[in-house]
Amino acid sequence: MGITKTDLFTEEQNAIAQMAKVLGHPARVAILQYLVKSNTCINGDLVQELGLAQATVSQHLRELKEVGFIQGTIEGVSVCYCINPEKWAEFSQLFGEFFEHYFVAQKSNCC
């Protein structure tokens, strides 16, 4: 595989691509949906909710946390995760603007 030349692209393009990559796994989408639905900090509930192994859930949580979709706190042996509201709003705006550009550009049907 070749090296991705991220420096050829804008900061916005790289951010959208990174977010889309993280959202590219259905388990991560399910985790985010569960967090949004529950609207509270969760921890062990995800293993039962998703039916995946603890180690698998932990890996997906780590990916979501790295990009900033979620935030977590550690209290002793307990880890609690929830949606990161600031990043969630930022991501929502980026994706919204990305999709909106299509509708603005589509004043006439080009195909």
GITA-V405291 format. One record per run of one state. SS is the DSSP state (hx for helix, st for strand, lp for the rest). FROM is the first residue (numbers start at 1). TO is the last residue. Records with the same first field share a line. If there is no record, write none. Layout:
SS = FROM-TO / FROM-TO
This chain:
lp = 1-5 / 9-10 / 23-25 / 39-41 / 43-44 / 51-53 / 68-69 / 76-77 / 84-84 / 106-111
hx = 6-8 / 11-22 / 26-38 / 45-50 / 54-67 / 85-105
st = 42-42 / 70-75 / 78-83
